[in-house]
Amino acid sequence: ATTTFEFCAREASQIFGGLSYSRGGQGAKVERLYRDVRAYAIPGGSEEIMLDLSIRQSLRVHKALGMKLRGSVPWAWFESK
């Protein structure tokens, strides 16, 4: 969710250009969102840590369900017994 929010804030900043850096006027909301986006992401951990955690949890769940890994691409990793 924070990755999508960061993307949207960055794109809005591109659209507004220099106005997105001003704290008043038309770009005020974009500036605030762009500034706050990192604050929302930090409490959960860095993107790399969260990605690693989600992969580990997914592997644990699939192992508990009796599924095994296969293939070398993520969408082909899991198959039922």
Backbone bond lengths (Angstrom), bond angles and torsions (degrees), N, CA, C in turn:
res aa  C-N    CA-C-N  psi(-1)  N-CA   C-N-CA  omega(-1)  CA-C   N-CA-C  phi
1 A - - - 1.448 - - 1.525 110.75 -
2 T 1.337 116.10 -42.60 1.465 117.71 -179.11 1.524 111.14 -69.81
3 T 1.330 117.21 -29.42 1.462 119.97 177.43 1.526 110.15 -65.03
4 T 1.319 116.66 -42.22 1.465 121.33 177.52 1.519 110.68 -65.94
5 F 1.337 116.12 -42.00 1.462 120.79 178.86 1.526 110.47 -62.27
6 E 1.334 116.43 -41.74 1.462 120.49 178.81 1.529 110.72 -64.32
7 F 1.323 116.86 -40.86 1.463 121.04 177.74 1.529 110.92 -61.32
8 C 1.343 116.37 -45.93 1.470 120.84 -179.53 1.522 111.37 -63.63
9 A 1.328 116.75 -41.71 1.467 120.37 179.17 1.525 110.44 -64.82
10 R 1.327 116.77 -40.02 1.464 120.64 179.59 1.529 110.96 -66.33
11 E 1.332 116.71 -41.97 1.465 120.39 179.00 1.529 111.41 -66.88
12 A 1.328 117.19 -40.13 1.470 120.54 176.59 1.518 109.96 -62.43
13 S 1.323 116.27 -38.07 1.462 120.65 177.86 1.529 110.69 -64.12
14 Q 1.327 116.59 -38.28 1.462 120.51 177.15 1.531 111.18 -65.01
15 I 1.321 116.29 -40.45 1.465 120.81 -179.51 1.523 111.02 -65.88
16 F 1.331 116.43 -44.36 1.461 120.50 -177.76 1.522 113.03 -79.69
17 G 1.317 117.59 -16.60 1.458 121.00 178.74 1.518 111.98 62.15
18 G 1.332 116.42 -133.82 1.459 121.93 -177.97 1.515 113.94 -63.20
19 L 1.336 117.23 -26.11 1.469 120.09 178.74 1.528 112.21 -63.71
20 S 1.330 117.05 -24.04 1.466 119.43 -178.03 1.523 112.43 -72.59
21 Y 1.327 117.51 -6.31 1.465 120.72 177.74 1.515 112.64 -101.32
22 S 1.336 117.19 -2.01 1.462 119.96 179.44 1.521 110.27 -93.67
23 R 1.318 116.33 142.14 1.468 120.46 -177.78 1.524 112.45 -84.84
24 G 1.286 117.16 -2.50 1.460 120.52 178.47 1.514 109.96 -131.71
25 G 1.306 116.17 169.80 1.456 120.86 177.17 1.513 113.43 78.36
26 Q 1.321 115.31 -152.33 1.462 121.84 -173.86 1.527 113.63 -64.64
27 G 1.308 117.94 -33.39 1.463 120.55 -175.67 1.515 115.00 -91.28
28 A 1.326 118.02 6.88 1.469 120.97 -175.39 1.524 112.76 -60.73
29 K 1.318 116.95 -44.62 1.474 119.55 -178.80 1.525 111.34 -67.17
30 V 1.321 116.67 -40.76 1.459 120.45 179.26 1.524 109.96 -64.56
31 E 1.324 116.48 -42.58 1.467 120.35 178.83 1.509 110.68 -60.77
32 R 1.319 117.46 -43.50 1.467 122.29 -179.59 1.536 110.94 -64.46
33 L 1.329 117.22 -45.34 1.466 120.80 178.67 1.527 111.35 -63.56
34 Y 1.321 116.18 -42.62 1.461 120.80 -179.16 1.525 110.68 -63.95
35 R 1.315 116.44 -36.84 1.467 121.84 178.90 1.526 111.14 -73.10
36 D 1.322 117.71 -38.40 1.466 122.09 -175.64 1.523 114.24 -80.71
37 V 1.322 117.33 -20.63 1.464 120.04 -173.75 1.527 111.86 -57.74
38 R 1.303 118.66 -39.11 1.463 120.47 179.67 1.520 111.19 -70.65
39 A 1.311 117.42 -33.04 1.466 120.25 179.15 1.521 110.94 -65.28
40 Y 1.322 117.54 -31.83 1.463 120.49 178.28 1.527 111.41 -74.12
41 A 1.313 117.20 -31.08 1.462 120.97 -176.84 1.526 112.55 -81.48
42 I 1.309 118.17 -33.03 1.465 122.05 -172.69 1.526 114.23 -62.52
43 P 1.336 122.04 -42.84 1.472 119.63 -177.28 1.524 114.29 -57.79
44 G 1.303 118.61 -30.85 1.457 121.34 179.72 1.515 112.83 -79.94
45 G 1.301 117.51 -20.74 1.459 122.25 -175.97 1.518 110.02 115.65
46 S 1.313 115.93 169.72 1.458 119.27 -179.77 1.529 109.73 -67.16
47 E 1.315 115.70 161.75 1.469 119.97 -179.23 1.527 111.03 -58.98
48 E 1.340 116.19 -38.73 1.456 120.13 -178.91 1.525 111.06 -64.79
49 I 1.331 117.04 -42.39 1.464 121.19 179.80 1.522 110.29 -65.79
50 M 1.330 117.26 -43.55 1.463 120.53 -179.83 1.533 111.19 -65.60
51 L 1.328 117.34 -38.49 1.465 120.94 177.52 1.526 110.31 -64.45
52 D 1.330 116.80 -44.85 1.460 120.98 177.73 1.525 110.86 -60.41
53 L 1.326 116.76 -44.23 1.465 121.36 179.57 1.530 111.08 -61.70
54 S 1.327 116.74 -44.20 1.469 119.53 -178.53 1.526 111.61 -66.03
55 I 1.323 117.70 -36.84 1.465 120.50 177.97 1.521 110.35 -66.77
56 R 1.336 116.63 -44.23 1.468 120.01 179.28 1.533 111.20 -61.69
57 Q 1.331 116.60 -43.28 1.462 119.72 179.45 1.525 111.38 -65.21
58 S 1.311 116.65 -40.59 1.462 120.82 178.91 1.528 110.85 -63.29
59 L 1.325 116.72 -41.83 1.462 120.17 178.02 1.521 111.34 -63.62
60 R 1.345 117.10 -40.71 1.465 120.86 178.16 1.526 111.31 -62.10
61 V 1.323 116.51 -44.40 1.465 120.78 -179.23 1.528 110.45 -63.24
62 H 1.315 116.91 -46.95 1.460 120.06 -178.01 1.524 111.53 -67.18
63 K 1.335 116.87 -35.00 1.459 119.83 176.72 1.524 110.11 -67.05
64 A 1.328 116.99 -40.17 1.468 121.33 178.85 1.530 111.25 -65.46
65 L 1.320 117.07 -30.52 1.465 121.10 179.35 1.526 112.34 -84.20
66 G 1.331 116.08 -0.48 1.458 119.82 177.98 1.508 114.24 81.93
67 M 1.306 117.50 23.09 1.459 120.47 178.60 1.523 108.43 -95.61
68 K 1.319 117.13 153.86 1.454 119.26 178.93 1.524 110.09 -122.92
69 L 1.330 115.53 157.77 1.457 121.35 179.35 1.518 109.93 -78.49
70 R 1.310 115.12 147.70 1.459 120.70 174.00 1.515 108.08 -151.21
71 G 1.293 117.90 157.70 1.454 122.67 176.14 1.514 112.78 73.46
72 S 1.313 115.72 174.76 1.454 121.12 -178.48 1.522 112.36 -115.10
73 V 1.316 117.09 3.25 1.461 120.73 178.17 1.521 108.81 -114.21
74 P 1.327 118.43 142.98 1.469 121.32 -174.06 1.514 114.85 -53.25
75 W 1.332 119.64 -38.42 1.463 120.07 -175.64 1.534 111.29 -75.39
76 A 1.330 118.34 -9.05 1.460 121.07 178.25 1.527 111.78 -110.35
77 W 1.322 117.03 13.63 1.466 120.32 -175.43 1.515 113.60 -70.65
78 F 1.309 118.59 -33.88 1.452 120.26 -169.06 1.525 111.85 -112.59
79 E 1.303 114.41 138.42 1.462 120.09 173.27 1.525 107.72 -144.86
80 S 1.298 116.51 153.23 1.461 120.84 177.72 1.516 109.50 -80.23
81 K 1.322 115.29 155.23 1.472 119.70 176.69 1.506 110.41 -73.07
